[in-house]
Amino acid sequence: MSNNIPGYKEYLDMDKWYYILVPVNDEANDAISDYAFYDKNADKVKDGFLYMRFHEDKYCLMEEYLFNFIDAECDLLINMYEEEFADQEVLPSILEITERMINSSDNEEFIKLANEFKGLVEKAIEFNTCIGFFF
């Protein structure tokens, strides 16, 4: 792996993917709680989910600018090497925190990622499902 990538650190695992998923219906909502969202044979997320995926460098950026605030205010544990689910009860708070952090940031890379995440939160609210964090 080249170390001339902006923000790259030698200890980062740039081969592992990190996923944030939103089930689009009740069937997918049941599947996510069973961790049945990834088709290893096709090497992709199964149909029935909206998602974003990124590497550890982007996770670290989102952790610093967003996930730590969501954890503190929503009593969640969005952490590396953990799985966490945010249900309908906390999604409005997550949306508000995300908007607040976007509006207070000048980091363009974070703002782009956070807007993608915000779209997933809005879809989870619309679909009356959850958000799954799989790091």
Legacy VTK file of the C-alpha trace (Angstrom):
# vtk DataFile Version 3.0
C-alpha trace
ASCII
DATASET POLYDATA
POINTS 135 float
0.000 0.000 0.000
1.324 3.418 -0.921
1.961 5.760 1.961
1.486 8.947 -0.075
-2.300 8.867 0.443
-3.377 11.977 2.420
-3.991 10.990 6.031
-2.566 7.476 5.527
-0.952 5.971 8.590
1.180 2.835 8.495
-0.941 1.028 11.089
-4.227 1.400 9.212
-5.759 -1.722 7.696
-6.625 -0.451 4.238
-7.821 -3.878 3.062
-10.821 -4.186 5.396
-14.171 -2.621 4.507
-16.368 -0.930 7.098
-20.131 -0.891 6.483
-23.084 1.197 7.563
-26.312 -0.455 6.410
-29.985 0.414 6.297
-32.530 -2.337 5.651
-35.165 -1.209 3.145
-37.957 -3.466 4.437
-38.988 -5.710 7.349
-37.395 -8.810 5.814
-34.019 -7.079 5.505
-34.486 -5.590 8.980
-34.766 -9.131 10.356
-31.761 -10.269 8.311
-29.485 -7.506 9.588
-29.949 -8.579 13.187
-28.816 -12.068 12.117
-25.799 -10.540 10.316
-27.194 -11.962 7.062
-26.523 -8.956 4.861
-23.352 -9.934 3.033
-23.205 -12.420 0.178
-19.688 -13.835 0.452
-20.102 -15.815 -2.774
-20.866 -12.677 -4.780
-18.604 -10.519 -2.563
-21.262 -7.847 -2.073
-24.045 -6.623 0.172
-27.265 -8.520 -0.508
-30.281 -6.856 -2.073
-32.579 -5.177 0.422
-29.991 -2.844 1.957
-28.777 0.658 1.338
-25.227 1.105 2.527
-22.017 3.028 2.544
-18.641 1.402 2.854
-15.228 2.800 3.545
-11.802 1.938 4.839
-10.291 2.522 8.254
-8.936 5.978 7.381
-12.490 7.221 6.732
-13.724 5.455 9.856
-11.154 7.387 11.920
-12.347 10.649 10.379
-16.015 9.835 11.067
-15.167 8.709 14.590
-13.434 11.974 15.410
-16.017 14.284 13.844
-19.280 12.362 14.349
-19.410 8.901 15.922
-17.985 9.989 19.289
-20.722 12.631 19.559
-23.467 10.169 18.593
-22.119 7.698 21.164
-22.122 10.284 23.943
-25.567 11.707 23.215
-27.396 8.514 22.195
-25.786 5.972 24.527
-24.409 3.892 21.649
-21.039 2.276 21.067
-20.021 2.909 17.472
-16.526 1.551 17.698
-13.929 -0.290 15.665
-14.253 -4.094 15.793
-17.807 -3.741 17.110
-21.287 -4.023 15.665
-23.946 -1.585 16.791
-27.564 -1.030 15.851
-29.419 2.264 16.075
-33.172 1.781 16.145
-36.013 4.152 15.315
-35.988 5.591 18.822
-32.567 7.237 18.422
-32.572 7.996 14.683
-34.043 11.526 15.016
-31.288 12.366 17.511
-28.637 10.887 15.214
-30.001 12.970 12.340
-29.899 16.148 14.450
-26.344 15.458 15.644
-25.200 14.706 12.098
-26.675 17.948 10.783
-25.109 19.881 13.644
-21.674 18.388 13.021
-21.896 19.022 9.251
-22.840 22.652 9.884
-19.973 23.178 12.325
-17.249 21.550 10.218
-14.982 22.932 7.548
-13.451 19.527 6.703
-14.695 18.821 3.178
-13.875 15.115 3.299
-15.868 14.706 6.520
-18.773 16.783 5.177
-19.015 14.540 2.103
-19.024 11.351 4.211
-21.418 12.836 6.768
-23.884 13.864 4.063
-23.854 10.320 2.707
-24.449 9.033 6.242
-27.223 11.604 6.759
-28.979 10.241 3.670
-28.896 6.752 5.178
-30.336 8.030 8.462
-33.157 9.750 6.582
-33.904 6.526 4.663
-33.927 4.456 7.863
-36.453 6.884 9.330
-38.531 6.730 6.143
-38.421 2.904 5.987
-39.032 2.572 9.754
-35.986 0.307 10.064
-32.624 0.573 11.809
-29.038 1.437 10.978
-26.370 -1.200 11.426
-22.742 -0.251 11.993
-20.359 -3.070 11.125
-16.758 -2.200 11.811
LINES 1 136
135 0 1 2 3 4 5 6 7 8 9 10 11 12 13 14 15 16 17 18 19 20 21 22 23 24 25 26 27 28 29 30 31 32 33 34 35 36 37 38 39 40 41 42 43 44 45 46 47 48 49 50 51 52 53 54 55 56 57 58 59 60 61 62 63 64 65 66 67 68 69 70 71 72 73 74 75 76 77 78 79 80 81 82 83 84 85 86 87 88 89 90 91 92 93 94 95 96 97 98 99 100 101 102 103 104 105 106 107 108 109 110 111 112 113 114 115 116 117 118 119 120 121 122 123 124 125 126 127 128 129 130 131 132 133 134
